[in-house]
Amino acid sequence: MNDIPLSYFLIVSALLFSLGLGIMLLKRNMIFVLMGIELMLNAANLNLIAFSRQDDQMQGMVFSVFVLVIGVCEMTIALAIILQVY
């Protein structure tokens, strides 16, 4: 995995983030907005993991797992609220 340059990870992360931002700004459906937010969180996680490849203590990996858990909790609460509205 060390033979993949860091710039490739950053390009994919930027594409994911811009796609999530575009979905979040253009769609009016709340579920699509939540999907856009989740894409943006995954782009941030990809950045954390890409930069933690050069760290010996893997602090970026631990932080990305924490961000992933927070994103899942946020998605669960938001979907519960959406179901209550409908």
C-alpha positions in Angstrom: 0.0 0.0 0.0 3.0 2.3 0.3 3.5 2.5 -3.4 0.3 4.5 -4.0 1.2 8.2 -3.9 -0.5 10.5 -1.3 -1.8 12.8 -4.1 -4.1 10.0 -5.4 -5.8 9.8 -2.0 -6.2 13.5 -1.8 -7.7 13.8 -5.3 -10.3 11.0 -4.5 -11.0 12.7 -1.2 -11.5 16.1 -2.9 -13.9 14.5 -5.4 -15.9 12.8 -2.7 -16.1 16.0 -0.7 -17.2 18.0 -3.7 -19.8 15.4 -4.7 -21.2 15.4 -1.1 -21.3 19.2 -1.0 -23.1 19.3 -4.4 -25.7 16.7 -3.3 -26.2 18.6 0.0 -26.7 22.0 -1.8 -28.8 20.8 -4.8 -31.2 18.2 -3.3 -34.2 19.2 -1.2 -34.9 15.7 0.0 -33.6 15.3 3.6 -32.4 11.8 3.0 -30.2 13.0 0.1 -28.9 15.8 2.3 -27.9 13.2 4.9 -26.2 11.1 2.2 -24.2 14.2 1.1 -23.1 14.9 4.7 -22.0 11.2 5.0 -20.0 11.5 1.8 -18.2 14.6 3.2 -17.4 12.8 6.4 -16.0 9.8 4.5 -13.8 12.2 2.5 -12.4 13.6 5.7 -11.8 10.0 7.0 -10.0 9.2 3.8 -7.7 12.2 4.4 -7.1 11.2 8.0 -6.2 7.6 6.9 -4.0 8.8 4.0 -2.0 11.1 6.3 -1.7 8.5 9.1 0.1 6.1 6.7 3.2 8.2 7.5 2.6 8.2 11.2 4.1 5.4 13.3 1.4 5.7 16.1 -1.5 5.6 13.7 -3.4 8.4 15.4 -5.2 9.3 12.2 -6.7 5.8 12.0 -8.0 6.0 15.6 -9.5 9.4 14.9 -11.1 8.2 11.7 -12.8 5.4 13.5 -14.1 7.9 16.1 -15.4 10.2 13.2 -17.1 7.1 11.6 -18.9 6.2 14.9 -20.1 9.8 15.3 -21.3 9.9 11.7 -23.3 6.7 12.2 -24.9 8.1 15.4 -25.7 11.3 13.6 -27.3 9.4 10.7 -29.4 7.2 13.1 -30.8 10.2 15.0 -31.5 12.1 11.8 -33.3 9.2 10.2 -35.4 8.7 13.4 -36.4 12.4 13.3 -37.3 12.1 9.6 -39.4 9.0 10.2 -41.2 10.9 13.0 -42.0 13.8 10.7 -43.5 11.6 8.1 
